[in-house]
Amino acid sequence: MRQQRWGKLKAIALVLITYVFAKFQGGFSSWFLFYSSLVFLLYEIVAYVLMFTKLEVERELDRNRLQDGEDVIVTIRLRRRIWFPLGWNMVMEPLPARLAGVYEPHRQLIFPWFKREVEFRYVIPNVPRGYYRLDECVVSGGDFFGFFERRKVYSISQEFLVYPKYKELTHWALGDGSFSGTVHVSHRRSDDVAAVRGVRDYHRGDRLSQIHWRASARGTGLKTKEFEHQAMNQAVFFLDVEKASYQGKPVHLFETAVKLAASLVAYANRNQYHYGLVYKQAERISIPPGLSHAHFLRVFDQLARVAPEGQELFAKIVGREALEQPQGVTLIIITPHVEKTLISRLVTLAQKGRRVQLFLMQNESTISHEQKQALQLLGANKVTCTSIHMDDQEWKRIGGA
């Protein structure tokens, strides 16, 4: 502000000095300098007034969904309705809080001259998993001679999600080699209309003979007949996001847990298994089992946003939410810590005939004696247990031979 004030005074002083000089000196050269300074002052006034009057700033992202470690390309476009050369612009893009300590804010110096539209791009490299929001774009501007400088903040909201990376699993078996308490039937011996118990949304791969044309004609999309003897594999993932579970442990441990959940979800989606997701951070997230591309994106949206900031006891969440899941649904528990309350809840669920699989995330090379005893107790009560080390992420086969 002080520099701007001195710049204005210098511009006015220049006109006054040339006027006094022309008044006392006289002659063509002296008055030519005075009138030239008037033109210069007029330019400074026009440039100062119109610097942001007709300036529009737009921001575009090359995509709003990407995977962990990928780059996002940001395009900034400055559009002005007048062609008058007002001077220079400096564009600064503040980064989201999670990236502020990793990268410097991007700064770009622009000389528009007579162009009405100027565009440039920059890259935010290697973005980690998470939810990001770009809010402000700070544009500074000044004249060519450095007499003034103005600054304006444009509020441009842009959001993007970075999905966790996942592995393409080739095999995932539970205790007896099946996925859930029911068997997936891909072929039927007959299409007996009497066996139809309802309709569902059309899925890619369904045969034309399965389509329920009357229900589809109602205008809600293609519907497929669902027969009595059809069974669906279903699983619900319970992800431990309790803050206390990860205290004193490497940050990478939670990222491994999310990556494992994403890999299992991708496997279930690829094999046409219905899947859901449950966790409680600040808010309760409960996605019932489903199978569609929109459902897949919905689950991965939550896996991108999740963080280990939950306050409620994970065992309490499992005990409460498991009761709302129908029979035949396999409960997938992903946690780095197995304590007495959780063991009790899982044993109770298994004794009631619920299918439970536990994935224990560990950051130590060996399992402690207490954790080993806990896994043995759970295994004795028909809870399938699998130990996953955070440094061993080359998963291809989980469970089975």
C-alpha positions as CSV (number, residue, x, y, z in Angstrom):
1,M,0.0,0.0,0.0
2,R,2.9,2.4,0.8
3,Q,4.5,1.7,-2.5
4,Q,1.2,2.3,-4.4
5,R,0.7,5.6,-2.5
6,W,4.2,6.8,-3.4
7,G,3.7,5.7,-7.1
8,K,0.6,7.9,-7.4
9,L,2.4,10.8,-5.8
10,K,5.3,10.3,-8.3
11,A,2.9,10.4,-11.3
12,I,1.3,13.6,-10.1
13,A,4.6,15.2,-9.2
14,L,5.9,14.4,-12.7
15,V,3.0,16.4,-14.3
16,L,3.5,19.3,-11.8
17,I,7.3,19.4,-12.5
18,T,6.9,19.4,-16.3
19,Y,4.2,22.1,-16.0
20,V,6.4,24.4,-13.8
21,F,9.3,23.7,-16.2
22,A,7.2,24.6,-19.2
23,K,5.8,27.7,-17.5
24,F,9.2,29.2,-16.7
25,Q,11.3,27.8,-19.6
26,G,8.8,28.1,-22.3
27,G,9.4,26.8,-25.8
28,F,8.1,23.9,-27.8
29,S,10.2,21.2,-26.1
30,S,9.1,22.2,-22.6
31,W,5.4,22.2,-23.4
32,F,5.8,19.0,-25.4
33,L,7.1,17.4,-22.2
34,F,4.2,18.7,-20.2
35,Y,1.5,17.5,-22.6
36,S,3.3,14.1,-22.9
37,S,3.2,13.8,-19.1
38,L,-0.6,14.6,-19.2
39,V,-1.0,11.7,-21.7
40,F,1.1,9.5,-19.4
41,L,-1.1,10.5,-16.4
42,L,-4.3,9.8,-18.4
43,Y,-2.9,6.4,-19.3
44,E,-2.1,5.7,-15.6
45,I,-5.7,6.7,-14.5
46,V,-7.3,4.5,-17.2
47,A,-5.1,1.6,-16.4
48,Y,-5.7,1.9,-12.7
49,V,-9.5,2.1,-13.1
50,L,-9.9,-0.6,-15.7
51,M,-7.3,-3.0,-14.4
52,F,-10.0,-5.4,-12.9
53,T,-13.2,-3.8,-14.2
54,K,-13.6,-6.1,-17.2
55,L,-11.4,-8.9,-16.2
56,E,-12.9,-12.4,-15.9
57,V,-10.9,-15.3,-14.5
58,E,-11.7,-19.0,-15.1
59,R,-10.1,-22.2,-13.8
60,E,-10.5,-25.6,-15.4
61,L,-9.2,-29.0,-14.3
62,D,-8.3,-31.7,-16.8
63,R,-10.3,-34.1,-14.6
64,N,-11.9,-34.2,-11.2
65,R,-11.3,-37.9,-10.6
66,L,-7.8,-39.4,-10.6
67,Q,-5.8,-42.0,-8.8
68,D,-3.2,-41.7,-6.0
69,G,0.1,-40.5,-7.4
70,E,-1.2,-39.0,-10.7
71,D,-0.9,-35.4,-11.8
72,V,-3.6,-32.9,-12.2
73,I,-3.4,-30.2,-14.9
74,V,-4.9,-26.8,-14.1
75,T,-5.8,-24.3,-16.8
76,I,-6.2,-20.6,-15.9
77,R,-7.9,-18.3,-18.4
78,L,-7.9,-14.5,-18.1
79,R,-10.5,-12.9,-20.4
80,R,-10.8,-9.1,-20.8
81,R,-13.5,-7.4,-22.9
82,I,-11.3,-4.5,-23.9
83,W,-8.1,-4.6,-25.9
84,F,-6.4,-1.6,-24.2
85,P,-2.8,-2.6,-22.9
86,L,-3.2,-2.0,-19.2
87,G,0.1,-3.5,-18.1
88,W,1.0,-6.8,-16.4
89,N,-0.7,-9.4,-14.3
90,M,0.7,-11.8,-11.8
91,V,-1.5,-14.9,-11.1
92,M,-1.0,-16.8,-7.8
93,E,-2.8,-20.1,-7.1
94,P,-2.9,-21.0,-3.4
95,L,-2.8,-24.8,-2.9
96,P,-5.1,-26.8,-0.7
97,A,-4.0,-27.2,3.0
98,R,-2.8,-30.8,2.5
99,L,-0.5,-29.7,-0.4
100,A,0.6,-26.3,1.0
101,G,3.6,-27.8,2.9
102,V,4.6,-30.0,-0.1
103,Y,4.6,-27.6,-3.0
104,E,5.0,-23.8,-3.5
105,P,1.9,-21.9,-4.7
106,H,2.1,-21.5,-8.5
107,R,2.9,-18.0,-9.7
108,Q,2.6,-16.9,-13.3
109,L,3.6,-13.5,-14.7
110,I,1.6,-12.4,-17.8
111,F,1.9,-9.5,-20.2
112,P,-1.5,-9.5,-22.1
113,W,-0.7,-6.4,-24.3
114,F,-3.5,-6.3,-26.8
115,K,-4.8,-9.8,-26.2
116,R,-8.4,-10.1,-24.9
117,E,-7.8,-13.7,-23.7
118,V,-4.7,-15.2,-22.1
119,E,-4.4,-18.8,-21.1
120,F,-1.7,-20.8,-19.2
121,R,-1.4,-24.2,-17.6
122,Y,0.4,-25.6,-14.6
123,V,0.7,-29.1,-13.1
124,I,0.2,-30.3,-9.5
125,P,2.3,-33.4,-9.5
126,N,2.0,-36.7,-7.6
127,V,-1.2,-35.8,-5.7
128,P,-1.9,-38.2,-2.8
129,R,-5.2,-39.8,-2.1
130,G,-7.8,-37.4,-0.7
131,Y,-10.4,-34.7,-1.3
132,Y,-9.1,-31.3,-2.5
133,R,-10.7,-28.0,-3.1
134,L,-9.2,-25.0,-4.9
135,D,-11.0,-21.8,-3.8
136,E,-9.1,-18.6,-4.5
137,C,-7.2,-17.2,-7.4
138,V,-5.2,-14.1,-6.5
139,V,-4.5,-11.8,-9.4
140,S,-2.2,-8.8,-9.1
141,G,-1.9,-6.1,-11.7
142,G,0.2,-3.0,-12.4
143,D,1.2,-0.6,-15.1
144,F,4.3,-0.9,-17.3
145,F,6.2,1.8,-15.5
146,G,5.7,0.5,-11.9
147,F,3.8,3.5,-10.6
148,F,0.9,1.4,-9.1
149,E,-0.1,-2.1,-8.3
150,R,-3.5,-3.6,-7.5
151,R,-4.6,-6.9,-6.2
152,K,-7.9,-8.8,-6.3
153,V,-9.0,-12.2,-5.1
154,Y,-11.3,-14.2,-7.3
155,S,-13.4,-16.9,-5.6
156,I,-13.4,-19.9,-8.0
157,S,-14.4,-23.1,-6.4
158,Q,-13.0,-26.3,-8.0
159,E,-13.1,-29.7,-6.3
160,F,-11.4,-33.0,-7.2
161,L,-11.0,-36.4,-5.7
162,V,-8.0,-38.6,-5.7
163,Y,-8.9,-42.3,-5.5
164,P,-6.7,-44.8,-3.7
165,K,-4.6,-47.1,-5.9
166,Y,-5.7,-50.7,-5.9
167,K,-4.3,-54.1,-6.9
168,E,-5.8,-56.4,-9.4
169,L,-6.4,-59.4,-7.2
170,T,-6.6,-62.8,-8.9
171,H,-8.0,-64.7,-6.0
172,W,-9.9,-63.9,-2.8
173,A,-11.3,-66.8,-0.8
174,L,-12.9,-66.9,2.6
175,G,-12.6,-69.8,5.0
176,D,-14.4,-72.5,2.9
177,G,-13.5,-71.0,-0.4
178,S,-16.8,-69.3,-1.1
179,F,-17.5,-65.6,-0.9
180,S,-20.7,-65.6,1.1
181,G,-23.4,-67.8,2.5
182,T,-25.1,-68.0,-0.9
183,V,-23.9,-69.2,-4.2
184,H,-23.7,-67.0,-7.3
185,V,-25.7,-68.5,-10.1
186,S,-24.8,-67.3,-13.5
187,H,-27.0,-69.6,-15.6
188,R,-30.5,-70.9,-15.1
189,R,-32.1,-74.1,-16.4
190,S,-35.3,-72.3,-17.2
191,D,-36.9,-68.9,-17.3
192,D,-40.2,-70.0,-15.7
193,V,-42.3,-66.9,-15.2
194,A,-43.7,-68.4,-12.0
195,A,-40.3,-68.3,-10.5
196,V,-39.9,-64.5,-10.9
197,R,-39.8,-62.8,-7.5
198,G,-39.1,-59.3,-8.7
199,V,-37.2,-57.0,-11.0
200,R,-33.9,-55.2,-10.7
201,D,-31.9,-52.7,-12.8
202,Y,-30.3,-54.1,-16.0
203,H,-26.7,-55.1,-15.6
204,R,-24.2,-55.4,-18.4
205,G,-24.1,-59.1,-19.6
206,D,-27.8,-59.9,-18.8
207,R,-29.5,-61.8,-21.6
208,L,-32.4,-60.4,-23.6
209,S,-34.6,-63.2,-22.4
210,Q,-34.1,-61.9,-18.8
211,I,-35.4,-58.4,-19.6
212,H,-38.8,-57.5,-18.1
213,W,-40.2,-55.5,-20.9
214,R,-43.4,-54.4,-19.2
215,A,-41.5,-52.9,-16.2
216,S,-38.9,-51.4,-18.6
217,A,-41.7,-49.6,-20.6
218,R,-42.7,-47.5,-17.6
219,G,-39.8,-45.2,-18.4
220,T,-37.4,-46.0,-15.5
221,G,-34.8,-47.8,-17.6
222,L,-34.2,-51.4,-18.5
223,K,-35.3,-53.9,-15.9
224,T,-34.2,-57.5,-15.5
225,K,-36.3,-60.4,-14.0
226,E,-35.0,-61.7,-10.7
227,F,-35.9,-65.4,-10.2
228,E,-36.4,-67.3,-6.9
229,H,-33.5,-69.5,-7.4
230,Q,-31.1,-66.7,-8.2
231,A,-28.6,-65.9,-5.4
232,M,-26.3,-62.9,-5.0
233,N,-23.0,-62.7,-3.3
234,Q,-22.9,-59.7,-0.9
235,A,-20.3,-58.2,1.3
236,V,-20.1,-55.1,3.5
237,F,-16.7,-53.5,4.3
238,F,-16.2,-52.1,7.8
239,L,-13.2,-49.8,7.7
240,D,-11.7,-48.7,11.0
241,V,-11.2,-45.0,11.0
242,E,-11.0,-44.5,14.8
243,K,-8.2,-42.0,15.6
244,A,-7.0,-44.0,18.6
245,S,-6.4,-47.1,16.5
246,Y,-3.7,-45.3,14.5
247,Q,-2.0,-43.2,17.2
248,G,1.7,-43.9,17.5
249,K,1.7,-45.8,14.2
250,P,3.0,-44.8,10.8
251,V,0.7,-42.7,8.6
252,H,1.3,-45.2,5.8
253,L,-0.6,-47.9,7.8
254,F,-3.9,-46.2,7.3
255,E,-3.2,-45.7,3.6
256,T,-2.5,-49.4,3.3
257,A,-5.8,-50.2,4.9
258,V,-7.6,-48.0,2.4
259,K,-5.7,-49.5,-0.4
260,L,-6.6,-53.0,0.7
261,A,-10.3,-52.0,0.9
262,A,-10.1,-50.5,-2.6
263,S,-8.5,-53.7,-3.9
264,L,-11.2,-55.9,-2.4
265,V,-14.0,-53.6,-3.6
266,A,-12.5,-53.7,-7.2
267,Y,-12.3,-57.5,-7.0
268,A,-15.9,-57.7,-5.9
269,N,-17.1,-55.3,-8.6
270,R,-15.2,-57.2,-11.3
271,N,-16.7,-60.5,-10.2
272,Q,-20.3,-59.2,-10.0
273,Y,-20.5,-59.4,-6.2
274,H,-22.7,-56.9,-4.4
275,Y,-20.7,-54.8,-1.9
276,G,-21.2,-52.0,0.6
277,L,-19.2,-49.8,2.9
278,V,-19.6,-48.7,6.5
279,Y,-17.5,-46.3,8.6
280,K,-18.0,-43.3,10.9
281,Q,-15.7,-40.3,10.8
282,A,-17.5,-37.1,11.6
283,E,-20.6,-38.4,10.0
284,R,-22.0,-41.9,9.6
285,I,-21.4,-43.4,6.2
286,S,-23.4,-46.5,5.4
287,I,-23.6,-47.6,1.7
288,P,-25.8,-50.7,1.3
289,P,-24.7,-53.5,-1.0
290,G,-25.1,-52.8,-4.6
291,L,-23.6,-53.4,-8.0
292,S,-23.3,-50.8,-10.8
293,H,-20.8,-48.3,-12.2
294,A,-22.4,-45.5,-10.2
295,H,-22.3,-47.6,-7.0
296,F,-18.6,-48.3,-7.6
297,L,-17.9,-44.6,-8.0
298,R,-19.9,-43.8,-4.9
299,V,-17.9,-46.3,-2.8
300,F,-14.6,-45.0,-4.2
301,D,-15.7,-41.4,-3.5
302,Q,-15.9,-42.3,0.2
303,L,-12.6,-44.1,0.1
304,A,-11.0,-41.0,-1.3
305,R,-12.4,-38.8,1.4
306,V,-11.9,-41.0,4.4
307,A,-9.3,-40.1,7.1
308,P,-8.4,-41.6,10.5
309,E,-10.3,-39.0,12.5
310,G,-13.2,-41.0,14.0
311,Q,-13.9,-40.6,17.7
312,E,-16.4,-43.4,18.3
313,L,-15.1,-46.8,19.3
314,F,-14.8,-49.0,16.2
315,A,-16.1,-52.1,18.0
316,K,-19.3,-50.2,18.9
317,I,-19.8,-49.2,15.3
318,V,-19.4,-52.8,14.1
319,G,-21.8,-54.2,16.7
320,R,-24.4,-51.6,15.9
321,E,-24.1,-51.5,12.1
322,A,-23.8,-55.3,11.7
323,L,-27.3,-55.8,13.1
324,E,-28.7,-53.7,10.2
325,Q,-27.1,-56.0,7.5
326,P,-29.3,-58.8,6.2
327,Q,-28.4,-62.5,6.8
328,G,-26.1,-63.9,4.1
329,V,-24.0,-60.8,3.9
330,T,-20.3,-61.3,4.6
331,L,-18.9,-58.8,7.1
332,I,-15.4,-57.6,6.1
333,I,-13.5,-56.0,9.0
334,I,-10.4,-54.0,8.3
335,T,-8.6,-52.7,11.4
336,P,-5.0,-52.3,12.8
337,H,-6.0,-53.2,16.3
338,V,-7.9,-56.1,17.8
339,E,-9.0,-55.5,21.4
340,K,-11.3,-57.3,23.8
341,T,-14.5,-55.5,22.9
342,L,-14.0,-56.1,19.1
343,I,-13.2,-59.7,19.7
344,S,-16.4,-60.1,21.8
345,R,-18.5,-58.5,19.1
346,L,-17.1,-60.6,16.3
347,V,-17.4,-63.8,18.2
348,T,-21.0,-63.0,19.0
349,L,-21.8,-62.3,15.3
350,A,-20.1,-65.6,14.2
351,Q,-22.1,-67.5,16.8
352,K,-25.3,-66.1,15.4
353,G,-24.4,-67.5,12.0
354,R,-22.9,-64.4,10.4
355,R,-20.0,-64.7,8.0
356,V,-17.1,-62.6,9.2
357,Q,-13.6,-62.0,7.8
358,L,-11.0,-59.9,9.6
359,F,-8.1,-58.2,8.0
360,L,-5.5,-57.2,10.6
361,M,-3.3,-54.3,9.4
362,Q,0.2,-54.4,11.0
363,N,3.2,-52.2,10.9
364,E,5.5,-54.6,12.8
365,S,7.4,-57.5,11.2
366,T,5.9,-60.0,13.6
367,I,2.6,-60.2,15.4
368,S,2.6,-59.7,19.1
369,H,1.7,-62.6,21.4
370,E,-1.5,-60.9,22.4
371,Q,-2.6,-60.3,18.9
372,K,-1.7,-63.9,17.9
373,Q,-3.9,-65.2,20.8
374,A,-6.7,-62.9,19.6
375,L,-6.5,-64.2,16.1
376,Q,-6.5,-67.8,17.3
377,L,-9.6,-67.2,19.5
378,L,-11.4,-65.6,16.5
379,G,-10.3,-68.5,14.2
380,A,-11.7,-71.0,16.7
381,N,-15.0,-69.2,16.4
382,K,-15.2,-69.4,12.6
383,V,-13.9,-65.9,12.0
384,T,-11.6,-65.9,9.0
385,C,-8.5,-63.9,9.9
386,T,-5.8,-62.5,7.5
387,S,-2.8,-60.5,8.6
388,I,-1.6,-57.8,6.2
389,H,1.8,-56.0,6.6
390,M,1.9,-52.4,5.4
391,D,5.2,-52.9,3.5
392,D,3.9,-56.0,1.7
393,Q,1.4,-54.5,-0.9
394,E,2.0,-56.8,-3.8
395,W,-1.2,-58.7,-3.2
396,K,-2.4,-61.1,-5.8
397,R,-4.1,-63.9,-3.9
398,I,-5.8,-63.4,-0.5
399,G,-6.8,-66.6,1.4
400,G,-7.0,-70.1,0.0
401,A,-4.3,-72.2,-1.4
